[in-house]
Amino acid sequence: MPQPYNRHERVAASLVPQDASLEIAITHMENEAALIVDDASRLVGMLTDGDLRRAFLKGASLQTSVHEIMSKNPITVSENTNQKAMYALMQSKQIRQLPVVDDEQRPVGLELLKDSYNHLHSEAVIMAGGKGSRLRPLTEHIPKPLLDFGDSTILETIMDGLKENGIDDIILTVNYLADKIRSHIGDGSSHDINVSYVEEEKQLGTAGALALIEKRPKDSFLVMNGDLITDLDFRSLKHFHRESKNDITVCVRRESFQIPYGVIRLNDDCKSIKELQEKPKENYLVNAGIYMMEPEIIDLIPKNKFYDMTSLIESCIEQKKTVGAFPILEYWQDIGRHTEMEKAKREWSSRRRKQGKKKPVY
């Protein structure tokens, strides 16, 4: 059944002038798309979540104009079109956002394919078997996923985020203090989800435990580390993965590192200096510990052997599998050290308070 929403509020939240920057557009994409309008409020383009992420992979910055990367001829429907016809059109055209316009081409609605369903139809594997050595003494008697995180635990915060995205079938891979995780989480019914377990008899690395899954996922499935706090839109990740026809999609983040020295670049003769940059910042895309993959990827993982995700990705590349990158633009924080734990607690609490003050769109 289509989910009800406030049409006026959704459109108002999604409107972006055509001369705006991506930095401005991002603040208007709570509903998966920004509707780009001219001075007369007529629709001239649309910027989707996928458009935005692909643009950043190609080197776009927050100052890039929306006009440079928007879809200039989005499919639209008139305001007299019924919802059933709208959802049928989105299914047939394989689009997730459909602007509704009046006779003057002014946006009066924005239909989203997700309004027609609640469930993502994906399984998630959370790698929760690590020892959390860098967080000792906190992890001497408590597994890292069960450390307090606000009024919950790290693991339950992750599971609740998956549940909010329609993922309610979760596999936990466990090893260190596994009994405590089983006892605390159980079958997941207290969180209205289904939880099953894969137990490593020994540490198998960040990918090795996947080979122990007896009942393979039937569809694209999510894998993520059990020490990440994020409000990533997992629906967008799966759509990106499918649309790109990837065998495995690696979530990435852009990180900047400042080199603490002046950097010298030589000319081709390797003798004379071409350029000297004082303490330059270098930008890199880094692995964020979240993946969407196809079930057959599990067949590449050796059983009962230590095997990291890096080795799996390298194997996929060597075997000509399609390996893609999905840039995370949402909040993301790895919890590996005490300082990162405290930082994540502060930031997550602040974000939740701010989100609680927002008027709901749906």
Buried (B, 14 or more C-beta within 10 A) or exposed (E): EBEEBEBEBBBEBBBBBBEBBBEBBBEBBBBBBBBBBBEEEBBBBBBBBBBBBBBBBEEBEEEBBBBEBBBEEBEBBEEEBEEEEBBEBBEEEEBBBBBBBBEEBBBBBBBBBBBBEEEBEBBBBBBBBBBBEBBEEBBEEBBBBBBEBBEEBBBBBBBBBBBEBBBBBBBBBBBBBBEBBBEBBEEBEEBEBEBBBBBBEEEBBBBBBBBBBEEEBEEBBBBBBBBBBBBBBBBBBBBBBBEBEBBBBBBBBBEEEEEEEEEEEEEEEEEEEEEEEEEEEEEEBEBBBBBBBBBEBBEBBEEEEBBEBEBBBEBBEEEEBBBBBBBBBEEBBBBBEEEBBEBBBEEBEEEEEEEEEEEEBE
